[in-house]
C-alpha cells in the first residue's frame, strides 16, 4: 500500500503509527510506503505552452481546452519521487492522506493526474482533521472512504484553480498592454485593492460634524454609592446637533429622581475560542505590531523547529472529539509547571460536553492552534511573545463562562429621562485566569458596549440629580485598514448593498496573509504607521478597472458571489468564467497616465524599475525597458540577504544602503557591509567594522 500525505510532518505521524522506517524522501517497511508532497508540487503551465503566439502579451484570451502542469522547480526532486512511487503502486492500494480540505484534495489529484492514474477503484481517502496520534491514524485508515466520494470537492478545487489562472493571466495582459507596463490583476487581490481604495476615499472625503451628549450624576448623600446616566430624548436618542438642551437639564440639579424602569438580565460571555491562524495574526498585530507574514513565519518556526505548537495554517478554532485526552494530557503537563494552569483546571471543562471546544461539525482541515510543550530556552523575544499568546488562549479557552448581571435603569427628573447602565459580576469564570489586560480577547463581548460602572448598593428610592454636564463630540471617519482589520474584512467582507446580506469570505486562512505584501510589491498600496493606504498607482488602476469590462473584479460582493456559484456548480462556473474572459477582453481598456510615488529608475537607462517574480519563483527589480534591450535587474536575494525596496531605491539613486549583515561562505562568520553600485551597475560592498 502507498500512503500520500501533504507534508513531511504528517508522513512522520503515519510512520510512527505504522512503524515504517525513514528513507530518503519517504518511509517504507517493504510493504507499506509513505511519501509526502511539499504543498503543491506542480504549477499550471504558462500561456505560451499551449501556443507559441502567446509569448506576446498582446495575444489574449488564452483559454486552454485542457490545463497542463509542470513541476515547481523548488520541489522538483520530491515531485519526481512522488510520481515514481505512485506509478509503482498503480495496481496496488493507495491511500490519499493529504489535508482534509479542498486544497489538500487538489494537491493529491494533481499527483494522480500526472502519474497517469485514472482508475480510482483501489484508492481510498483518509479524512481526519484531528491531531494524528497512533490511535487516530489507525482508526482513520480503517474508516477511509472511496476517493470517488470526494469527486465534487475535487471538481470545486480545480475550478477555483483554473479561475485564478484565467483571470490572472488574461486580465494582467489585458490591462498591462493598455498601460504599456506590467500591472498585475487577480481575482481576489483586485477586489481587495478596491476595498482598500474605497476606505481611503471615505476617509479623505469625510466631513466631521459636531454633536452633543448630556450626562448627569445621581447620588443620595455624600459618601453613598452614586451612578452616572446619559440623557435620552425622543426615540431613545442620545446625540443632539446643538447644546440647547443644557439650560433645561441644569434645572434638574438637586431634584429628586423617579425610577421609571429598572431591569436586570443575567448574561454570560463564553471563554474566547482557541486560535486559528487568522485570529492569532490579528492579535499579534494588535499587541505587538507584527505583520501577518511575520507572525506566520514565527509560528512556522515554533511548529517545525521547536515542535512546541501544532500545525499553524489552520482555519479551525475547535478540537476534534478524538482529542479530549490529548488536550487533557497537555493541560496537566503545563499544570505541573505553571500554578495558573493548576488554577485553571478547577474551572475548566475538558470533555465532549464542551461543544465550544470539541466540535467535529466545525472542525476543518486541521484542529485549532495549541501548545504542545514548553518553549525552548533558546527562543528569542518575538517567538516567546507569540508562544505566550497561544499558551494563554489555551489556558482560558476551556474555562467556564463569565457570568454577570446587566442592569439598565431609566430615571426621570422634571420629565427628562436618563439611561443608567452597569454590570455586576456573578462568576468571573475565565476572566479569573487573565494575567493582565494584555491578553484580553478582542472578540466582542455582550457587556463591552455598556458602561462598566457598578450599580451595587445604589439606593434607588433616595436619589437626587447632583450635576449635569454637556460633552461636545465630533463624528469620526472610518479607520484605515491595518494588518488586523484587513484580515477581519477578508473573513467577513461587508457589502455596501444591505440586500446582499452576508458575503462569502475573500481568500482562505492559509492565503489571506499573502495579499497585502503582494499589493505592496505591485506598488498599489503602502503601509504608513501601520495603516494600509492606496497609492496613486493603485488608485489609477482600480479606477480604470471599475470603468471597464472587468469591473466585476473590483466589486467585493460580486467577487464573493463567484465563490457561491463555484460551490453550487463548479463545471458551469468554469464555463461561464471562460465566456466572461473571452467577452471582456474584446473591449478597449482605458487607463489614465500612471502615477507612482518614489519611482525607482534604472541606473543604466533611467527608465522605471518594476518588481516582479520569475517563472521559477525568484523575485527581482527589473528595468521596464527590457523590450528595448535593457536587461538590467537587481535580485531581491543578494548573498542570502534580502534587499528591501528602500535598499534598491538607494542603490539606483547612487547612494549606499544601510549596513546589512552577511555570512561568509568560506568561514561561516557574520560580517556587515553597506552596498553601492559601481559605474557598470554592479553591486559592490563597503565593509563596516
Helices and strands as residue ranges (DSSP letters): E 2-5, H 8-18, E 21-22, E 26-28, E 33-36, E 42-44, H 47-50, G 52-55, E 69-71, G 73-75, H 76-88, E 94-97, H 102-114, E 123-125, H 134-142, E 145-146, G 147-150, H 151-179, H 189-204, E 210-219, E 227-232, G 234-236, H 245-249, G 250-252, E 258-269, H 277-288, H 292-304, G 321-323, H 324-335, H 339-345, G 360-362, H 381-397, E 402-413, E 416-427, G 429-433, G 437-439, G 460-462, E 464-474, H 483-491, G 498-500, H 512-521, E 525-528, E 531-534, H 536-546, G 551-554, H 556-568, H 570-584, E 609-613, E 619-623, G 626-628, E 633-635, E 637-638, E 641-642, H 645-652, E 660-663, E 670-677, E 683-688
